[in-house]
Amino acid sequence: MDIAIRWIPNECRGDFVIEGGDIALDSPLKSAVMVSLFTDRVAPETVTADAAAVGIRGAPDAAGSNKEDRRGWWADAYAEMPIGSRLWQMARTIKAGQTAALREVEAICYEALEWLVTDGVAQSINVTAEWASGSAPALLFTVKITEPGKTATQEFLFSWAWEGMS
C-alpha cells in the first residue's frame, strides 16, 4: 500500500487523504500515476511545433523578465529521465474548439507515464482526453493501464480546470 492522494480539480493540485485522523492508504499504481501526472516536469529548452500550435510558450520568471520558467525538480538534473508531467504548461493554452490541445494533453500524459512501461510496472498505457460538457471549462482525461501478465485494465479518470478559453 501507498499514501492515498486525491486530486482537487478546481485547485489543480493534489493532497494526501486523511481518514480517522490518519493518512489513508491506496494502490501504489494509483500513487505512481498521480505523482507522474501532477508533479511539474521540467519543460524542454525548445518548444515543439505541436506544443506551439496549442499556445505553449513558457511563463516569465518571478521577476517578470522574459526568461522562461521551465519548472521541474532540482534532482532531475542528476536523473536519466525527469519525473512529473508538463501538464502545467497547458494552463495558459487556448481551447479554441480544436482537438490539437486534446492530442497535446494525451502526448504529455504518455511522456509522463512511459517510465511505467520501461520499468516493467505496466504492459501498456492508453490515454484519452476530451472537453467536459457544461458551462465550467474543464478537460477530462482517462488513463488505462494494463499490468504485466494481466488482461484487465485499471482506469483512472482525471479532470483539469481550464483557464484558457476562446
Phi and psi restraints in degrees (value plus and minus 20) as a CYANA .aco file:
   2 ASP   PHI    -154.4  -114.4
   2 ASP   PSI     146.9   186.9
   3 ILE   PHI     -85.5   -45.5
   3 ILE   PSI     111.7   151.7
   4 ALA   PHI     -96.0   -56.0
   4 ALA   PSI     113.0   153.0
   5 ILE   PHI    -141.9  -101.9
   5 ILE   PSI     113.9   153.9
   6 ARG   PHI    -132.8   -92.8
   6 ARG   PSI     124.1   164.1
   7 TRP   PHI    -112.7   -72.7
   7 TRP   PSI     113.3   153.3
   8 ILE   PHI    -130.9   -90.9
   8 ILE   PSI      74.5   114.5
   9 PRO   PHI     -79.2   -39.2
   9 PRO   PSI     -62.5   -22.5
  10 ASN   PHI     -91.6   -51.6
  10 ASN   PSI     -34.4     5.6
  11 GLU   PHI    -128.2   -88.2
  11 GLU   PSI     -24.0    16.0
  12 CYS   PHI      30.6    70.6
  12 CYS   PSI      30.3    70.3
  13 ARG   PHI    -173.6  -133.6
  13 ARG   PSI     140.6   180.6
  14 GLY   PHI    -127.0   -87.0
  14 GLY   PSI     143.3   183.3
  15 ASP   PHI    -171.9  -131.9
  15 ASP   PSI     132.6   172.6
  16 PHE   PHI     -89.4   -49.4
  16 PHE   PSI     128.4   168.4
  17 VAL   PHI    -114.8   -74.8
  17 VAL   PSI     109.4   149.4
  18 ILE   PHI    -131.0   -91.0
  18 ILE   PSI     107.4   147.4
  19 GLU   PHI    -150.0  -110.0
  19 GLU   PSI     104.3   144.3
  20 GLY   PHI      40.0    80.0
  20 GLY   PSI      12.5    52.5
  21 GLY   PHI      59.9    99.9
  21 GLY   PSI     -12.5    27.5
  22 ASP   PHI    -149.2  -109.2
  22 ASP   PSI     138.3   178.3
  23 ILE   PHI     -90.5   -50.5
  23 ILE   PSI     107.1   147.1
  24 ALA   PHI     -96.5   -56.5
  24 ALA   PSI     136.5   176.5
  25 LEU   PHI    -131.1   -91.1
  25 LEU   PSI     135.4   175.4
  26 ASP   PHI    -171.9  -131.9
  26 ASP   PSI    -196.8  -156.8
  27 SER   PHI     -84.6   -44.6
  27 SER   PSI     112.9   152.9
  28 PRO   PHI     -80.3   -40.3
  28 PRO   PSI     -52.8   -12.8
  29 LEU   PHI     -86.0   -46.0
  29 LEU   PSI     -62.4   -22.4
  30 LYS   PHI     -82.8   -42.8
  30 LYS   PSI     -62.8   -22.8
  31 SER   PHI     -81.5   -41.5
  31 SER   PSI     -61.3   -21.3
  32 ALA   PHI     -83.2   -43.2
  32 ALA   PSI     -60.2   -20.2
  33 VAL   PHI     -85.9   -45.9
  33 VAL   PSI     -64.7   -24.7
  34 MET   PHI     -81.7   -41.7
  34 MET   PSI     -68.0   -28.0
  35 VAL   PHI     -84.8   -44.8
  35 VAL   PSI     -61.1   -21.1
  36 SER   PHI     -84.0   -44.0
  36 SER   PSI     -58.7   -18.7
  37 LEU   PHI    -105.7   -65.7
  37 LEU   PSI     -54.7   -14.7
  38 PHE   PHI    -133.5   -93.5
  38 PHE   PSI      -4.9    35.1
  39 THR   PHI    -119.3   -79.3
  39 THR   PSI     116.3   156.3
  40 ASP   PHI     -92.8   -52.8
  40 ASP   PSI      93.2   133.2
  41 ARG   PHI    -101.9   -61.9
  41 ARG   PSI     127.9   167.9
  42 VAL   PHI     -83.7   -43.7
  42 VAL   PSI     115.3   155.3
  43 ALA   PHI     -99.7   -59.7
  43 ALA   PSI     128.4   168.4
  44 PRO   PHI     -86.0   -46.0
  44 PRO   PSI     137.6   177.6
  45 GLU   PHI     -83.7   -43.7
  45 GLU   PSI     -53.9   -13.9
  46 THR   PHI    -137.5   -97.5
  46 THR   PSI     124.6   164.6
  47 VAL   PHI    -107.9   -67.9
  47 VAL   PSI     115.1   155.1
  48 THR   PHI     -92.7   -52.7
  48 THR   PSI     143.5   183.5
  49 ALA   PHI     -81.8   -41.8
  49 ALA   PSI     -59.9   -19.9
  50 ASP   PHI     -84.3   -44.3
  50 ASP   PSI     -61.7   -21.7
  51 ALA   PHI     -86.5   -46.5
  51 ALA   PSI     -62.4   -22.4
  52 ALA   PHI     -84.2   -44.2
  52 ALA   PSI     -51.9   -11.9
  53 ALA   PHI     -84.4   -44.4
  53 ALA   PSI     -46.8    -6.8
  54 VAL   PHI    -120.0   -80.0
  54 VAL   PSI     -15.6    24.4
  55 GLY   PHI      78.1   118.1
  55 GLY   PSI      -8.4    31.6
  56 ILE   PHI     -92.4   -52.4
  56 ILE   PSI     102.2   142.2
  57 ARG   PHI    -147.9  -107.9
  57 ARG   PSI     -48.4    -8.4
  58 GLY   PHI      81.1   121.1
  58 GLY   PSI     137.1   177.1
  59 ALA   PHI    -126.6   -86.6
  59 ALA   PSI     128.7   168.7
  60 PRO   PHI     -86.3   -46.3
  60 PRO   PSI     134.3   174.3
  61 ASP   PHI     -91.7   -51.7
  61 ASP   PSI     157.2   197.2
  62 ALA   PHI     -79.5   -39.5
  62 ALA   PSI     -48.7    -8.7
  63 ALA   PHI    -100.7   -60.7
  63 ALA   PSI     -24.3    15.7
  64 GLY   PHI      62.4   102.4
  64 GLY   PSI      -8.0    32.0
  65 SER   PHI     -96.4   -56.4
  65 SER   PSI     156.1   196.1
  66 ASN   PHI     -98.7   -58.7
  66 ASN   PSI     -27.5    12.5
  67 LYS   PHI     -82.1   -42.1
  67 LYS   PSI     110.7   150.7
  68 GLU   PHI    -101.4   -61.4
  68 GLU   PSI     121.5   161.5
  69 ASP   PHI    -105.9   -65.9
  69 ASP   PSI      90.7   130.7
  70 ARG   PHI    -112.0   -72.0
  70 ARG   PSI     -24.3    15.7
  71 ARG   PHI      31.5    71.5
  71 ARG   PSI    -165.3  -125.3
  72 GLY   PHI      70.9   110.9
  72 GLY   PSI     155.0   195.0
  73 TRP   PHI    -124.7   -84.7
  73 TRP   PSI     115.2   155.2
  74 TRP   PHI     -76.6   -36.6
  74 TRP   PSI     -54.9   -14.9
  75 ALA   PHI     -91.4   -51.4
  75 ALA   PSI     -33.5     6.5
  76 ASP   PHI     -83.4   -43.4
  76 ASP   PSI     -40.3    -0.3
  77 ALA   PHI     -82.3   -42.3
  77 ALA   PSI     -41.0    -1.0
  78 TYR   PHI    -127.3   -87.3
  78 TYR   PSI     -16.6    23.4
  79 ALA   PHI    -124.9   -84.9
  79 ALA   PSI     131.9   171.9
  80 GLU   PHI     -87.7   -47.7
  80 GLU   PSI     -58.4   -18.4
  81 MET   PHI    -152.3  -112.3
  81 MET   PSI     106.7   146.7
  82 PRO   PHI     -88.7   -48.7
  82 PRO   PSI     134.0   174.0
  83 ILE   PHI    -111.1   -71.1
  83 ILE   PSI     145.6   185.6
  84 GLY   PHI      67.8   107.8
  84 GLY   PSI    -190.7  -150.7
  85 SER   PHI    -154.5  -114.5
  85 SER   PSI     148.3   188.3
  86 ARG   PHI    -117.2   -77.2
  86 ARG   PSI       1.2    41.2
  87 LEU   PHI     -77.4   -37.4
  87 LEU   PSI     -50.3   -10.3
  88 TRP   PHI     -77.3   -37.3
  88 TRP   PSI     -49.5    -9.5
  89 GLN   PHI     -89.5   -49.5
  89 GLN   PSI     -41.4    -1.4
  90 MET   PHI     -98.0   -58.0
  90 MET   PSI     -34.3     5.7
  91 ALA   PHI     -78.3   -38.3
  91 ALA   PSI     -49.0    -9.0
  92 ARG   PHI    -125.9   -85.9
  92 ARG   PSI     -11.4    28.6
  93 THR   PHI    -102.1   -62.1
  93 THR   PSI     146.1   186.1
  94 ILE   PHI    -123.6   -83.6
  94 ILE   PSI     112.6   152.6
  95 LYS   PHI     -86.1   -46.1
  95 LYS   PSI     -72.6   -32.6
  96 ALA   PHI      31.1    71.1
  96 ALA   PSI       2.8    42.8
  97 GLY   PHI      45.8    85.8
  97 GLY   PSI      -7.6    32.4
  98 GLN   PHI    -117.3   -77.3
  98 GLN   PSI     144.6   184.6
  99 THR   PHI    -116.1   -76.1
  99 THR   PSI     -26.8    13.2
 100 ALA   PHI     -79.5   -39.5
 100 ALA   PSI     -61.8   -21.8
 101 ALA   PHI     -85.1   -45.1
 101 ALA   PSI     -57.8   -17.8
 102 LEU   PHI     -83.8   -43.8
 102 LEU   PSI     -63.9   -23.9
 103 ARG   PHI     -85.8   -45.8
 103 ARG   PSI     -55.5   -15.5
 104 GLU   PHI     -87.8   -47.8
 104 GLU   PSI     -60.1   -20.1
 105 VAL   PHI     -80.9   -40.9
 105 VAL   PSI     -64.0   -24.0
 106 GLU   PHI     -80.7   -40.7
 106 GLU   PSI     -63.5   -23.5
 107 ALA   PHI     -83.9   -43.9
 107 ALA   PSI     -60.9   -20.9
 108 ILE   PHI     -84.2   -44.2
 108 ILE   PSI     -61.2   -21.2
 109 CYS   PHI     -85.2   -45.2
 109 CYS   PSI     -63.9   -23.9
 110 TYR   PHI     -78.9   -38.9
 110 TYR   PSI     -65.0   -25.0
 111 GLU   PHI     -78.0   -38.0
 111 GLU   PSI     -63.3   -23.3
 112 ALA   PHI     -90.3   -50.3
 112 ALA   PSI     -50.6   -10.6
 113 LEU   PHI    -120.0   -80.0
 113 LEU   PSI     -25.9    14.1
 114 GLU   PHI     -79.1   -39.1
 114 GLU   PSI     -46.9    -6.9
 115 TRP   PHI     -82.4   -42.4
 115 TRP   PSI     -47.6    -7.6
 116 LEU   PHI     -81.5   -41.5
 116 LEU   PSI     -58.9   -18.9
 117 VAL   PHI     -95.8   -55.8
 117 VAL   PSI     -65.3   -25.3
 118 THR   PHI     -77.3   -37.3
 118 THR   PSI     -61.1   -21.1
 119 ASP   PHI    -106.3   -66.3
 119 ASP   PSI     -19.4    20.6
 120 GLY   PHI      59.4    99.4
 120 GLY   PSI      -8.0    32.0
 121 VAL   PHI     -95.8   -55.8
 121 VAL   PSI     -53.5   -13.5
 122 ALA   PHI    -147.8  -107.8
 122 ALA   PSI     127.3   167.3
 123 GLN   PHI    -104.9   -64.9
 123 GLN   PSI     -60.7   -20.7
 124 SER   PHI    -172.3  -132.3
 124 SER   PSI     137.1   177.1
 125 ILE   PHI    -153.7  -113.7
 125 ILE   PSI     116.4   156.4
 126 ASN   PHI    -150.1  -110.1
 126 ASN   PSI     109.2   149.2
 127 VAL   PHI    -144.0  -104.0
 127 VAL   PSI     112.3   152.3
 128 THR   PHI    -150.4  -110.4
 128 THR   PSI     121.5   161.5
 129 ALA   PHI    -146.6  -106.6
 129 ALA   PSI     126.6   166.6
 130 GLU   PHI    -173.2  -133.2
 130 GLU   PSI     139.2   179.2
 131 TRP   PHI    -101.2   -61.2
 131 TRP   PSI     117.2   157.2
 132 ALA   PHI     -92.6   -52.6
 132 ALA   PSI     123.8   163.8
 133 SER   PHI    -104.1   -64.1
 133 SER   PSI     132.3   172.3
 134 GLY   PHI      98.8   138.8
 134 GLY   PSI    -197.4  -157.4
 135 SER   PHI    -102.6   -62.6
 135 SER   PSI     -50.4   -10.4
 136 ALA   PHI     -98.6   -58.6
 136 ALA   PSI     106.3   146.3
 137 PRO   PHI     -90.4   -50.4
 137 PRO   PSI      95.7   135.7
 138 ALA   PHI    -169.4  -129.4
 138 ALA   PSI     130.9   170.9
 139 LEU   PHI    -129.2   -89.2
 139 LEU   PSI     115.3   155.3
 140 LEU   PHI    -131.3   -91.3
 140 LEU   PSI     116.2   156.2
 141 PHE   PHI    -161.2  -121.2
 141 PHE   PSI     123.6   163.6
 142 THR   PHI    -136.3   -96.3
 142 THR   PSI     114.2   154.2
 143 VAL   PHI    -135.9   -95.9
 143 VAL   PSI     102.7   142.7
 144 LYS   PHI    -135.2   -95.2
 144 LYS   PSI     107.4   147.4
 145 ILE   PHI    -144.1  -104.1
 145 ILE   PSI     110.1   150.1
 146 THR   PHI    -126.2   -86.2
 146 THR   PSI     103.2   143.2
 147 GLU   PHI    -102.2   -62.2
 147 GLU   PSI     134.7   174.7
 148 PRO   PHI     -76.6   -36.6
 148 PRO   PSI     114.9   154.9
 149 GLY   PHI      57.9    97.9
 149 GLY   PSI     -14.4    25.6
 150 LYS   PHI    -140.4  -100.4
 150 LYS   PSI     132.8   172.8
 151 THR   PHI    -122.8   -82.8
 151 THR   PSI     -47.7    -7.7
 152 ALA   PHI     -96.8   -56.8
 152 ALA   PSI     124.6   164.6
 153 THR   PHI    -122.5   -82.5
 153 THR   PSI     133.1   173.1
 154 GLN   PHI    -119.5   -79.5
 154 GLN   PSI     114.1   154.1
 155 GLU   PHI    -135.7   -95.7
 155 GLU   PSI     113.4   153.4
 156 PHE   PHI    -144.5  -104.5
 156 PHE   PSI     106.6   146.6
 157 LEU   PHI    -131.8   -91.8
 157 LEU   PSI     110.5   150.5
 158 PHE   PHI    -150.7  -110.7
 158 PHE   PSI     134.4   174.4
 159 SER   PHI    -148.9  -108.9
 159 SER   PSI     133.6   173.6
 160 TRP   PHI    -154.4  -114.4
 160 TRP   PSI      99.3   139.3
 161 ALA   PHI     -85.5   -45.5
 161 ALA   PSI     112.6   152.6
 162 TRP   PHI    -123.7   -83.7
 162 TRP   PSI     108.1   148.1
 163 GLU   PHI    -110.4   -70.4
 163 GLU   PSI     -58.2   -18.2
 164 GLY   PHI    -110.4   -70.4
 164 GLY   PSI      95.0   135.0
 165 MET   PHI    -150.5  -110.5
 165 MET   PSI     132.3   172.3
